[in-house]
């Protein structure tokens, strides 16, 4: 009969007839012989040793499926506690079927989504989303005296920079507690405010973009570069127009800026310039900038929010791109399938620890009243609440115990659930395999710089100095990514341009002397006076006598007639809405875009009067390997400003999560693979920006119009550092019971 005993302790063990006949050794032998799974751990022996068991216990004959059904009706914490009772229960409490059900129920994950590739088990995923998501508020920084517009991290995760309408850029130490490392008042340089920042790959320099003082409709801006190591010193200043181009690092010592010129009514050109970050030169004939692209803009649109993505998978397509480079382009503002849309993948896994997508885009902020009304997700699944994890547990520390802060605020309004991101199947198939060995050459090395392998720059020894040539010809293909438009002036398209060639001349041609230029100018003025006195026919005859053709002003409104004067865009993706933010995944494989959609089937008759935009912000996911949309999230976080006052609400992407600001006074966080929204972070005004620590995805920084910078860390990290949190984010899974019932859906959206 001993083999039939179960090792479940009875409540009144002193009444058992078997009392005193078992010691710890015999009990261990009994359980080992019955289950065949080995001995208990020392902790379990301590818990059960000395306990007397009853013979013929009904628990012995309870089938395992019935046990699992019982466990499924318990909270995860209760199941973990039950697992401490005996070996059999401990084994059943780790059953992955149970944890798969818990995971899908707690986090509202669709049953069709398989376990994330690379994950150990559903139980480990439950642990990660419970303990390792930035959830507790550990720092509230109030050094800015105005709206905080942007935050960006250094690639090594040791620093972050913030920009504000107070005109300051502040450099912070990321270690707890966060402290000011350096700051600079850009108003001394005639800046109105700072709006965007980005560290270079080696974290030796900081790019800061801002807005100049001027008229209300002025678009003048500037980019400043500061040294970060050995002091916070200004290295150079570069003009940037319009200011919402923001600028971006092209390589470790070169950055891109923009310039806008009007050609005709509603027609302009955007020029992108490659600039040296260090513009101290020995000769006036040494260039510090070079034009790289010139794009055609129609209907009062322009290039905005530029970024550079390193795309090693494009290397195999280099020759194909060169042959087809002049065949594709943009016609009538519509997206065209160009070379680069078809690419071949490479295989291999590499560590993502040192990779960084750069920094998602910032924006300028306009004060706007908030609308507190929120709508329910139309596809929300109704699942039960589960509060068991709010208690301290050895595996799932959910808000209690040492290092964990207070629970959610007692006063918490009923929340609507931010929709999950709906991915195509190909996204989840490729998600875990989207890291490439060659990408390490582009992103990991702190001593060498990002480069360009698109052209034969390395074959032109006279075009670059030795060090610059090495920097700009690193074999890593790149995409230039930007927002633009063709139907209206508001940005509604994502443009992609494969960077094929960078020609940065070593020396400028001296050109005519000052005396020669003055003489030529006087000659031109005399000619203008003479020609002004002639009739049209006399002017024509004069040109004929000189065997010259009369000058003809180009028809700038006809793109086909002047297309040869501009660079063609390789690919345009129309999102049918106002684009308000973009962010790259750390491996540069996926682009996440915030967009406020237009009404379905809307017709644009006047480019200066774009359609009304929805209050809801959609997130679109674009695979840069195929240049196709692979995911979309509808009706999620909120924005309320109209088209004329719409500004950037930028997002950030790390290996596991996606986060975004919103105008509803919260930031939001989604799990990248499962697509579900996990939390929202409270502020007192519009949340303008968010940023993950690239070396620690359990740290998130949010900035807001309430003048505050908030640092959020995970429960596990807070406990490890011994931090007593000052607040806590709201978890959506804890609010399911508070969600309002689904509202009837109407044909249209809610607009401002």
C-alpha positions in Angstrom: 0.0 0.0 0.0 2.9 2.3 0.5 3.3 2.7 -3.2 -0.3 4.0 -3.4 0.1 6.8 -0.9 0.0 10.3 -2.2 2.3 12.9 -0.6 -0.5 15.4 0.1 -0.5 16.5 3.7 -3.9 16.2 5.5 -5.2 19.0 7.6 -5.3 16.8 10.8 -2.3 14.7 10.5 -2.2 13.8 14.2 -5.3 11.6 13.7 -3.7 9.4 11.0 -3.0 5.8 11.8 0.3 6.0 9.9 1.6 8.7 12.2 5.1 8.2 13.4 5.9 5.4 10.9 7.2 7.8 8.2 10.3 9.9 8.3 11.5 12.2 5.6 13.6 9.5 3.9 10.8 7.0 3.5 8.5 9.7 2.2 11.1 10.7 -0.4 11.5 7.1 -1.5 7.7 6.7 -1.7 7.2 9.7 -4.0 10.2 8.8 -6.1 8.9 5.3 -6.7 5.4 6.5 -7.6 6.1 9.4 -9.8 9.4 8.4 -11.3 10.5 12.1 -11.6 13.3 12.2 -9.0 13.6 13.6 -5.5 12.2 16.8 -4.2 14.3 19.9 -3.8 15.6 20.7 -0.4 13.1 23.5 -0.1 10.2 21.1 -0.8 11.6 18.5 1.6 11.7 21.2 4.3 8.1 22.1 3.6 6.9 18.5 3.7 9.3 16.7 5.9 7.8 15.6 9.2 4.3 15.8 7.8 2.1 12.6 8.2 0.0 11.4 5.2 -3.2 9.5 5.3 -3.5 6.1 3.5 -6.1 5.8 0.7 -6.3 9.6 0.4 -8.9 10.5 -2.3 -6.2 12.8 -3.9 -4.4 9.6 -4.9 -7.1 8.7 -7.4 -7.8 12.2 -8.7 -7.0 12.1 -12.5 -4.5 14.7 -13.8 -7.1 16.3 -16.2 -9.3 17.1 -13.2 -6.3 18.6 -11.3 -5.7 20.8 -14.3 -9.3 21.9 -14.5 -9.1 22.8 -10.8 -5.9 24.8 -11.3 -7.4 26.7 -14.3 -10.1 28.0 -11.9 -7.5 29.4 -9.5 -5.4 32.5 -9.8 -1.8 32.1 -10.9 -0.6 33.0 -7.3 -2.8 30.3 -5.8 -1.5 27.7 -8.3 2.1 28.6 -7.3 1.2 28.3 -3.6 -0.4 24.9 -4.3 2.7 23.8 -6.0 4.5 24.1 -2.7 2.4 21.4 -1.2 3.9 18.3 -2.8 5.8 17.0 -5.6 2.9 16.1 -7.8 1.2 19.4 -7.4 4.5 21.1 -8.0 4.9 19.3 -11.3 1.3 20.1 -12.3 1.7 23.8 -11.3 4.4 24.0 -14.0 2.3 22.5 -16.7 2.7 24.7 -19.8 -0.9 24.1 -20.9 -2.1 25.8 -17.7 0.2 28.7 -18.2 -0.8 29.1 -21.8 -4.4 29.4 -20.8 -3.4 31.9 -18.0 -1.2 33.9 -20.4 -3.9 34.2 -23.1 -6.6 35.0 -20.6 -4.6 37.5 -18.5 -3.1 39.4 -21.4 -5.9 39.0 -23.9 -3.7 37.2 -26.5 -5.5 35.7 -29.4 -5.5 31.9 -29.3 -4.2 31.7 -32.9 -0.9 33.3 -31.9 1.8 30.7 -31.1 4.5 31.0 -28.5 7.1 33.5 -29.4 10.2 32.0 -31.0 13.0 31.7 -28.6 10.8 31.8 -25.5 11.3 28.9 -23.0 7.7 28.4 -22.2 4.3 30.1 -21.7 5.2 30.2 -18.0 8.4 32.2 -18.7 6.5 34.6 -21.0 3.9 35.1 -18.2 6.8 35.8 -15.8 8.3 38.3 -18.3 5.2 40.3 -18.9 4.5 40.3 -15.1 7.9 41.2 -13.7 10.0 42.6 -16.6 7.8 45.3 -18.1 8.5 48.9 -17.1 5.7 49.4 -14.7 6.7 51.3 -11.6 7.6 55.0 -11.4 11.0 55.5 -9.9 12.0 59.1 -10.9 10.1 62.3 -11.6 12.4 64.9 -13.0 11.3 68.6 -13.0 14.3 70.6 -14.2 12.6 71.9 -17.3 10.5 75.0 -17.0 8.3 74.4 -20.0 6.8 71.5 -22.1 9.3 68.7 -22.6 9.1 67.7 -26.3 11.6 64.9 -26.8 13.8 62.3 -25.1 16.5 60.1 -26.6 19.0 57.6 -25.1 22.7 57.1 -25.9 23.4 53.7 -27.5 25.3 52.6 -24.4 22.3 53.3 -22.2 24.2 55.5 -19.8 22.8 58.8 -20.8 19.6 60.4 -22.1 18.9 63.9 -23.5 15.7 65.9 -23.2 14.5 68.9 -25.3 12.0 71.5 -24.2 10.2 74.7 -25.1 12.2 76.4 -22.4 15.1 76.4 -25.0 17.3 74.0 -23.0 18.8 70.7 -23.9 19.7 68.7 -20.8 21.9 65.7 -20.7 21.1 63.2 -17.9 22.8 60.3 -16.2 20.5 57.2 -16.7 21.6 55.5 -13.5 19.2 55.6 -10.5 18.6 58.3 -9.3 18.8 60.2 -12.6 20.9 63.4 -12.3 21.8 66.2 -14.7 25.2 65.7 -16.4 25.2 68.8 -18.5 22.9 71.4 -20.1 22.9 74.2 -22.6 20.6 77.2 -23.1 20.0 77.4 -26.9 18.2 80.7 -26.6 21.7 82.3 -26.6 21.9 81.1 -30.2 18.6 82.7 -31.1 16.7 79.5 -30.8 13.1 79.6 -29.8 13.1 76.0 -28.4 14.8 72.6 -28.8 12.7 69.8 -30.3 14.8 66.8 -31.1 18.0 65.1 -30.2 20.0 62.0 -31.2 23.3 60.5 -30.2 25.8 59.3 -32.8 26.8 55.7 -32.9 29.9 56.1 -30.7 28.0 58.3 -28.2 30.7 60.9 -28.5 28.4 63.6 -30.0 24.8 64.7 -29.6 22.7 66.2 -32.4 20.2 68.7 -31.3 17.5 70.2 -33.6 15.5 73.3 -32.8 13.4 76.2 -34.1 14.6 79.8 -34.6 12.8 82.9 -33.4 10.9 84.5 -36.3 7.4 85.2 -37.6 4.6 82.9 -36.7 4.8 81.1 -40.0 8.6 80.9 -40.2 10.0 77.5 -40.8 13.6 78.3 -40.1 15.5 75.9 -37.9 18.9 74.8 -37.0 20.9 71.8 -36.0 23.7 72.0 -33.4 26.2 69.3 -32.6 27.7 69.0 -29.1 30.6 66.9 -27.8 29.5 64.5 -25.0 32.8 63.1 -23.9 35.3 65.4 -22.1 32.8 68.2 -21.6 29.6 69.4 -23.3 30.9 71.7 -26.0 29.3 73.1 -29.1 31.1 71.6 -32.2 29.1 73.1 -35.1 25.8 74.6 -36.3 23.9 73.7 -39.5 20.9 75.4 -41.0 17.8 73.2 -41.3 14.7 74.3 -43.2 12.0 73.4 -42.5 12.7 72.6 -38.9 10.5 69.5 -38.9 13.0 67.7 -41.1 14.8 67.3 -37.6 18.0 66.0 -39.1 19.7 62.7 -38.4 23.1 61.0 -38.1 24.2 59.5 -41.4 27.4 58.1 -39.9 29.4 58.7 -36.8 30.8 62.0 -38.0 28.3 63.1 -40.7 24.7 64.2 -40.3 21.9 65.0 -42.7 20.1 68.4 -42.8 17.5 69.9 -45.2 16.7 73.0 -47.1 13.4 74.0 -48.8 13.1 76.2 -51.9 9.8 77.3 -53.6 9.7 76.9 -57.4 6.1 77.9 -58.2 2.7 78.0 -56.7 2.4 74.9 -54.4 5.6 73.5 -55.9 8.9 73.3 -54.0 12.1 71.3 -53.8 13.7 69.7 -50.7 17.4 69.5 -50.7 19.2 67.1 -48.3 22.8 68.0 -47.3 25.5 65.8 -45.8 27.4 67.8 -43.2 30.6 67.2 -41.3 30.0 67.1 -37.5 33.5 68.7 -37.1 33.7 71.7 -39.3 37.0 73.0 -38.2 39.1 73.1 -41.4 42.5 74.4 -42.3 41.5 75.9 -45.7 38.4 77.7 -47.1 38.6 75.3 -50.0 37.9 72.3 -47.8 34.2 71.4 -48.0 32.1 70.8 -44.8 28.8 70.0 -46.6 27.7 68.4 -49.8 24.3 68.0 -51.4 23.1 64.4 -51.6 19.5 64.5 -52.8 17.0 66.9 -54.4 13.4 65.9 -54.2 10.3 67.4 -56.0 7.4 68.4 -53.8 3.9 69.0 -55.1 0.7 70.5 -53.5 2.7 72.4 -50.9 4.1 69.3 -49.3 7.7 68.8 -48.3 10.2 66.2 -46.9 9.9 65.8 -43.2 11.2 63.7 -40.3 14.1 62.0 -42.1 15.9 58.9 -40.7 18.5 56.5 -41.9 18.1 52.7 -41.6 21.0 50.2 -42.0 19.7 47.4 -44.2 22.4 44.7 -44.6 20.0 42.4 -46.5 20.2 44.8 -49.5 23.8 44.0 -50.2 22.9 41.1 -52.5 20.7 43.4 -54.6 23.3 46.1 -55.2 23.9 45.2 -58.9 20.2 44.8 -59.6 19.5 48.1 -58.0 22.1 49.9 -60.1 20.6 48.5 -63.3 17.1 49.3 -62.4 17.8 52.6 -60.5 16.7 54.9 -63.4 13.7 52.9 -64.4 11.5 53.4 -61.3 10.3 56.6 -59.7 7.3 58.5 -58.6 4.5 59.4 -61.1 1.7 61.8 -60.1 2.5 61.3 -56.4 1.4 57.7 -56.3 3.5 54.9 -54.8 5.5 53.1 -57.5 7.0 49.6 -57.2 10.7 50.3 -57.6 13.9 48.4 -57.4 14.5 47.6 -53.8 10.9 46.4 -53.2 12.1 42.9 -54.1 15.0 41.8 -51.9 16.5 38.6 -50.8 16.9 37.7 -47.1 20.0 36.4 -45.4 20.1 34.0 -42.4 22.0 33.9 -39.2 21.4 35.0 -35.6 23.3 37.6 -33.7 23.1 39.4 -30.4 20.9 42.5 -30.3 22.4 43.9 -27.2 24.5 46.5 -28.9 22.1 47.4 -31.7 20.1 50.6 -31.7 17.7 52.0 -34.2 18.8 55.5 -33.5 16.0 57.5 -32.0 12.4 57.8 -33.0 11.2 61.2 -34.3 10.3 64.1 -32.2 7.9 67.0 -32.9 7.0 70.5 -31.9 4.2 70.9 -29.4 1.1 73.1 -29.5 -1.0 73.5 -26.4 -4.4 72.0 -26.9 -7.4 71.3 -24.6 -8.0 67.7 -24.0 -11.1 65.7 -24.6 -11.5 63.1 -21.8 -14.0 60.9 -23.7 -12.5 57.6 -24.9 -14.0 54.9 -27.1 -14.0 51.1 -26.7 -12.1 48.9 -29.0 -14.6 47.4 -31.5 -12.9 44.0 -31.5 -12.3 43.7 -27.7 -12.6 40.2 -26.2 -14.4 39.9 -22.9 -12.3 38.0 -20.4 -12.5 37.8 -16.6 -10.5 39.7 -14.2 -7.7 38.2 -12.2 -6.2 40.0 -9.2 -4.3 37.2 -7.6 -1.0 38.4 -9.0 -1.1 41.6 -7.1 0.4 39.9 -4.1 4.0 39.0 -3.4 5.1 35.7 -5.0 8.6 34.2 -5.2 8.3 33.8 -9.0 5.9 36.6 -9.9 6.5 39.7 -7.8 3.3 41.6 -8.6 3.4 44.9 -6.8 4.2 43.9 -3.2 7.2 43.2 -1.1 10.6 44.7 -0.9 11.5 47.0 -3.8 8.0 47.0 -5.1 5.9 50.2 -5.0 2.3 50.9 -4.2 -0.4 49.4 -6.4 -2.5 51.3 -8.9 -4.0 54.5 -7.8 -7.1 54.1 -5.8 -8.8 56.7 -8.0 -8.7 55.1 -11.4 -11.3 55.9 -14.1 -12.7 53.0 -16.1 -10.3 52.5 -19.0 -10.9 51.6 -22.6 -8.5 49.0 -23.9 -5.9 50.1 -26.4 -6.3 47.7 -29.4 -3.8 45.0 -30.1 -1.5 45.3 -33.2 -2.8 42.9 -35.8 0.1 41.3 -37.7 0.2 39.3 -40.8 1.5 35.7 -40.3 4.8 36.5 -42.1 5.7 39.0 -39.3 5.6 36.4 -36.6 7.4 33.9 -38.7 10.2 36.3 -39.4 10.3 38.2 -36.1 12.7 36.0 -34.3 14.9 35.5 -37.4 15.2 39.2 -38.3 18.7 39.7 -36.9 21.6 39.4 -39.3 25.2 38.8 -38.7 26.1 41.6 -41.2 24.0 44.1 -39.2 26.7 43.9 -36.5 29.1 45.6 -38.8 26.6 48.5 -39.2 25.4 49.0 -35.7 27.6 47.4 -33.0 31.1 48.8 -33.4 31.6 51.9 -31.3 35.0 52.6 -32.7 34.1 52.6 -36.4 31.3 54.5 -38.0 28.2 53.7 -39.9 28.9 53.8 -43.6 27.5 53.5 -47.0 28.1 50.7 -49.4 25.7 51.8 -52.1 28.0 53.2 -54.6 31.6 53.1 -55.6 32.8 55.7 -53.1 35.6 53.4 -52.1 36.6 53.3 -55.8 37.1 57.1 -55.8 40.3 57.7 -53.9 40.4 61.4 -54.8 36.9 62.2 -53.5 37.5 61.7 -49.8 40.2 61.9 -47.2 41.5 58.6 -45.9 39.5 58.6 -42.6 36.3 60.0 -44.2 36.6 57.5 -47.1 36.6 54.7 -44.6 33.7 56.1 -42.7 31.4 56.7 -45.7 32.2 53.4 -47.5 31.6 50.9 -44.7 29.8 48.0 -46.4 26.4 48.5 -45.0 23.5 49.4 -47.3 21.1 52.1 -46.1 17.6 53.4 -46.7 16.7 57.1 -46.4 13.2 57.2 -44.8 11.0 60.2 -44.6 7.4 61.4 -44.5 5.9 63.4 -47.3 2.8 64.0 -49.3 1.4 64.4 -52.8 -2.3 65.0 -52.4 -2.1 67.6 -49.7 0.5 69.5 -47.7 0.0 67.3 -44.6 2.4 64.2 -44.6 0.5 61.1 -45.5 3.1 59.0 -47.3 6.3 57.2 -46.2 9.1 57.6 -48.7 12.1 55.3 -49.2 15.2 56.1 -51.0 18.1 53.6 -51.2 21.3 55.5 -50.6 23.3 54.6 -53.7 26.2 57.1 -53.8 27.7 59.7 -51.6 30.0 62.1 -53.3 31.8 64.3 -50.7 34.6 66.1 -52.6 37.9 66.5 -50.8 38.5 70.0 -52.2 36.3 72.8 -53.5 37.1 74.4 -56.9 38.3 78.0 -56.2 36.1 79.5 -59.0 36.5 83.1 -60.2 38.2 85.7 -58.1 36.3 88.5 -56.4 37.3 90.9 -59.1 36.1 88.5 -61.8 32.8 88.0 -60.0 32.2 91.7 -59.7 32.9 92.3 -63.3 30.6 89.5 -64.4 27.8 90.8 -62.2 28.1 94.3 -63.7 28.0 92.8 -67.2 24.8 90.9 -66.3 23.2 94.0 -65.0 24.0 95.9 -68.2 22.5 93.1 -70.3 19.3 93.1 -68.2 18.9 96.9 -68.8 19.4 96.4 -72.6 17.1 93.5 -72.9 14.5 95.3 -70.9 14.3 98.0 -73.6 13.7 95.5 -76.4 10.4 94.1 -77.5 9.7 90.4 -77.5 10.3 90.1 -81.2 13.5 92.1 -81.0 14.7 89.9 -78.1 14.0 86.7 -80.2 16.0 88.2 -83.2 18.9 89.1 -80.9 19.2 85.5 -79.7 19.0 84.3 -83.3 21.8 86.6 -84.3 24.0 85.2 -81.4 23.1 81.6 -82.3 21.5 81.1 -78.9 18.1 79.8 -77.8 15.8 82.1 -75.9 15.6 81.1 -72.2 12.5 79.1 -71.4 11.2 79.0 -67.9 10.5 75.4 -66.9 7.0 74.4 -66.2 7.5 73.4 -62.6 3.9 72.2 -62.2 4.5 69.5 -64.8 6.6 66.9 -63.0 7.2 64.8 -66.1 8.7 67.8 -67.9 11.2 68.5 -65.1 11.7 65.0 -63.6 15.3 64.8 -64.8 16.2 67.7 -62.5 15.3 65.8 -59.3 16.1 62.5 -57.6 13.4 59.9 -57.8 11.9 58.2 -54.7 12.2 54.5 -54.8 9.0 53.7 -53.0 6.1 55.5 -51.5 3.6 53.9 -49.1 0.4 55.9 -48.7 -1.2 55.6 -45.2 -4.3 57.6 -46.0 -3.9 59.8 -42.9 -1.8 62.4 -41.2 1.6 60.8 -40.1 2.6 62.1 -36.7 5.5 59.9 -35.7 7.9 57.1 -36.8 10.3 54.7 -35.1 12.7 51.9 -36.2 13.1 48.6 -34.5 16.6 48.0 -33.0 17.6 45.8 -35.9 16.3 48.3 -38.4 14.1 45.6 -39.9 10.7 47.1 -39.0 9.3 50.6 -39.2 6.5 51.6 -36.8 4.4 54.6 -37.9 1.8 56.7 -35.9 -0.9 58.0 -38.2 -4.3 59.7 -37.7 -6.5 58.3 -40.5 -8.7 60.2 -42.9 -12.3 59.3 -43.4 -12.7 56.3 -45.8 -13.3 57.2 -49.4 -12.6 60.9 -48.8 -11.9 63.1 -51.8 -9.3 65.9 -51.6 -10.2 68.8 -53.8 -7.9 71.5 -52.3 -4.4 70.5 -51.2 -4.5 73.3 -48.7 -7.6 71.9 -47.1 -6.8 68.3 -46.1 -9.5 66.0 -44.8 -10.4 66.0 -41.1 -8.4 63.5 -39.1 -9.6 60.9 -36.6 -9.0 61.3 -32.9 -7.7 57.7 -32.7 -4.0 57.0 -33.7 -3.3 54.0 -35.8 0.1 52.2 -35.7 1.3 50.8 -39.0 4.2 48.3 -39.2 6.3 48.2 -42.4 8.8 45.5 -43.2 11.9 47.2 -44.7 13.0 43.9 -46.3 9.9 43.8 -48.5 8.7 47.4 -48.1 5.2 46.1 -47.4 2.9 46.7 -44.4 2.9 43.6 -42.2 0.8 44.9 -39.3 -1.7 47.5 -38.3 -3.4 48.6 -35.1 -6.7 50.5 -35.2 -8.4 52.8 -32.8 -5.8 52.9 -30.1 -4.2 55.9 -28.2 -5.7 59.3 -28.8 -5.0 62.7 -30.3 -7.3 65.7 -30.5 -5.7 68.5 -32.4 -7.0 69.3 -35.9 -4.9 69.2 -39.1 -3.8 72.8 -38.8 -2.3 72.3 -35.4 -1.3 68.6 -35.5 2.1 67.8 -34.2 4.4 64.8 -33.8 3.5 62.2 -31.2 6.5 59.9 -31.7 7.1 56.4 -30.6 10.0 54.1 -29.7 10.7 50.5 -30.3 12.9 48.0 -28.4 13.5 44.3 -28.9 10.3 43.3 -27.0 8.0 46.3 -26.7 6.6 49.3 -28.6 5.7 52.5 -26.7 4.0 55.7 -27.8 2.9 59.0 -26.4 -0.7 60.4 -26.8 -2.7 63.5 -26.3 -5.0 61.8 -23.7 -2.3 62.4 -21.0 -1.0 58.9 -21.2 1.8 56.9 -22.8 1.1 53.4 -24.0 3.1 50.2 -24.2 2.5 47.1 -26.4 4.3 43.8 -26.6 5.8 43.6 -30.1 5.3 40.0 -31.0 1.9 39.3 -29.4 0.7 42.8 -30.3 -1.2 43.3 -27.0 -1.3 46.6 -25.0 0.1 46.0 -21.6 0.1 49.4 -19.8 -0.5 53.1 -19.8 1.6 55.7 -18.1 0.0 58.7 -16.4 0.9 62.3 -16.9 -1.0 65.6 -16.3 -0.9 66.7 -19.9 0.0 65.5 -23.4 2.7 62.9 -23.5 5.0 64.0 -26.3 7.7 61.3 -26.4 8.9 58.0 -25.0 12.2 56.2 -25.1 13.5 52.8 -24.0 17.0 52.3 -22.6 18.6 50.4 -25.5 20.7 48.3 -23.0 17.8 47.8 -20.5 14.4 47.3 -22.0 13.0 47.4 -18.5 13.6 51.1 -18.3 11.3 53.6 -20.1 11.3 57.4 -20.0 8.3 59.5 -20.8 8.1 63.3 -21.3 5.0 65.6 -21.3 3.6 69.0 -21.6 3.3 69.0 -17.8 7.0 69.9 -17.7 7.9 66.5 -16.2 10.2 63.7 -17.2 9.2 60.3 -15.7 11.4 57.2 -15.5 9.7 53.9 -15.3 11.3 50.6 -14.4 10.2 47.0 -14.0 9.2 45.4 -10.8 12.2 43.1 -11.0 14.6 45.9 -11.7 13.2 48.1 -8.9 13.6 45.2 -6.4 17.1 44.5 -7.6 18.1 48.1 -7.1 16.3 48.5 -3.9 14.1 51.3 -5.2 11.0 52.4 -3.5 8.7 53.5 -6.4 6.7 56.7 -6.2 3.9 55.5 -8.4 2.8 52.8 -10.7 1.4 52.5 -14.3 -2.0 51.1 -15.0 -2.1 47.5 -16.3 -4.9 46.9 -18.8 -5.3 43.3 -17.7 -6.3 44.6 -14.2 -8.9 46.8 -15.7 -10.8 44.3 -17.8 -13.7 44.3 -15.3 -13.9 48.1 -15.5 -14.2 48.3 -19.3 -17.4 49.7 -20.5 -19.5 47.4 -22.8 -18.8 47.7 -26.5 -20.5 50.6 -28.1 -22.4 50.3 -31.4 -20.2 51.0 -34.3 -21.0 53.7 -36.8 -20.0 54.2 -40.4 -17.8 57.2 -39.6 -15.1 58.1 -37.1 -15.1 60.8 -34.5 -13.4 63.9 -35.7 -12.3 67.2 -34.2 
